[in-house]
Amino acid sequence: MSRIALLLATLLGLSGLRAQVSELGITGGATYYIGDLNPYRHYPKDTKPAFGILYRYNFSDRYALRLQGLTGLLMAYDDRSTDSLQLMRNLHFRARLLEFSGLLEINFRKYRSKDKDSKLWTPFIFAGLAYFRASPQALLNDTWYDLQPLGTEGQGTSARPGSDVYAVDNICIPFGAGFKWNVGRLDFQLEWGLRRTYTDYIDDVSGTYVDRDVLAVENGPLAATLADPGALGTQPVYTNTGRARGDADTRDWYQYTGLSITYVITRFSDCEEQYNWMRKRR
């Protein structure tokens, strides 16, 4: 009885594997940021290289789960804009991006199975959930400073009581589309995807300017300088206090376009052969 039970369990396990394909690979491409320092009309400025690793688990020839780790750089500079208001504001930032995501892929065609109408290429769409870390920095006198602890918009001061520093660890919704094709044990995938975030502080810019003197006293002169570099060298009576520094009604986004190459660890045919062999042994 124990042998029969073991055989049945094995058959059930193998039958579940009939539609399973595992892949492991790398991805490389480019990222860019969209936000207060790089609005849509300036897309896609300051595109930077990005790369990562991925694992894909194919449930069938239509559906797959992708686990992916990605790193890159997000950045933008007001002084590279053609907008006069951005030139006057003169803010900038860079943020090292680290992202871990789980993505569901849906193929438009039956992809890489043993069916007679299976294809070795297909368009696809994807969506999922991701954790990402992006801590903004600004450059002053050849030194990069972390902006979040400085509270450049008055976080933690009497100018903005009750406000806390923003988080640099956040979640986002990745989604996009692409095209994949198979060559033997290798899969190639070209994709374009956006990340809809729930923070407006990837760039450290969101609300209004606070009083520079209060900011200098309570958060330090470095915070006051980096909060409003456009005011440097102006008369003492000049102030931006209360004016818009960013758009608090929007959220920041970022994008990744890349080419992935994966090695097929287990193919549909491998699982089918194991399954058929076990059926013959019964």
C-alpha positions, 0 to 999 in steps of 0.5 A, spaced: 500 500 500 505 504 501 508 503 494 502 505 491 501 511 495 508 513 493 506 512 486 500 516 486 503 521 490 509 521 484 504 521 479 500 527 482 506 531 483 509 530 476 502 531 473 502 538 476 509 539 473 506 538 466 506 545 465 511 548 469 518 551 466 523 555 470 528 560 467 534 564 471 537 570 467 539 577 467 536 583 465 539 590 463 537 597 460 535 604 462 531 607 468 529 614 468 524 618 473 518 623 472 516 628 477 517 635 479 524 636 477 522 632 470 515 633 468 512 629 462 513 634 457 521 633 459 521 626 458 525 622 458 531 626 461 537 623 465 536 616 462 541 612 466 543 604 466 540 599 470 541 592 471 538 586 475 537 578 475 530 575 475 527 568 476 521 566 472 516 560 473 511 559 467 505 556 470 503 554 463 504 557 456 500 563 457 501 565 464 508 566 468 510 569 475 517 573 475 521 575 481 526 580 479 531 584 483 533 591 479 538 597 481 539 603 477 540 611 478 534 616 478 536 623 477 534 630 474 537 637 474 532 644 474 538 647 470 538 642 464 530 645 463 528 650 458 522 652 463 524 659 466 521 657 473 525 651 474 531 654 472 530 659 477 528 654 482 535 650 481 534 644 485 537 637 483 537 630 486 540 623 485 537 617 488 540 610 487 534 605 486 534 598 489 527 594 487 525 587 488 518 585 484 513 580 483 510 580 476 505 576 473 506 576 465 500 574 460 502 572 454 498 573 448 499 567 444 501 560 446 508 560 448 513 555 447 509 549 449 508 542 445 501 544 442 501 544 435 499 551 435 505 553 440 509 559 438 516 561 439 515 568 440 509 572 443 507 579 445 506 580 453 503 584 458 505 584 466 503 587 472 505 586 479 507 589 486 514 591 488 518 594 494 523 599 492 528 604 496 530 611 493 534 616 498 535 622 494 541 626 495 544 633 492 551 636 491 554 641 494 561 643 494 563 636 490 560 633 496 553 629 496 548 629 502 542 625 503 536 630 503 531 626 507 534 627 514 535 634 513 528 636 512 528 641 507 521 642 507 521 644 514 519 636 516 520 636 524 520 644 525 516 649 528 515 651 521 511 645 519 509 642 526 507 635 526 510 633 519 515 627 519 520 625 515 518 622 508 520 614 507 525 612 502 523 605 503 516 604 499 512 600 494 510 601 487 505 598 482 510 596 476 506 595 469 508 594 462 508 590 456 513 587 451 515 582 446 519 575 448 522 570 443 525 563 444 532 560 441 533 553 444 534 553 451 535 561 451 529 566 452 530 573 450 525 579 452 524 586 451 520 590 455 517 597 457 514 598 464 512 604 468 512 604 476 506 608 479 509 609 486 505 612 492 511 617 494 512 624 492 519 624 495 523 620 490 526 627 488 525 630 495 520 635 492 513 636 494 510 642 498 512 649 499 518 653 501 518 654 509 522 660 512 529 659 511 531 662 517 527 657 521 530 652 517 537 654 518 536 654 526 532 648 527 535 643 521 541 647 520 544 651 515 546 646 510 538 644 510 536 651 508 542 652 503 539 645 499 532 647 500 532 653 496 539 654 492 535 659 487 536 664 493 543 664 494 546 670 492 540 674 492 538 680 497 536 678 504 529 681 503 528 675 498 524 670 500 520 664 497 516 662 504 509 659 502 511 659 495 510 652 491 516 648 491 513 642 488 506 639 486 503 636 492 497 633 488 502 628 484 506 622 485 513 621 482 514 615 477 519 611 474 520 607 468 525 601 466 526 599 459 530 593 458 532 586 455 532 580 459 536 573 457 534 567 461 536 560 461 531 555 461 532 550 467 526 546 466 522 545 459 515 543 458 518 537 454 522 535 459 516 535 464 512 531 459 517 526 458 517 524 465 510 524 465 509 520 459 514 515 462 511 514 469 504 513 465 507 507 461 510 504 468 503 504 471 
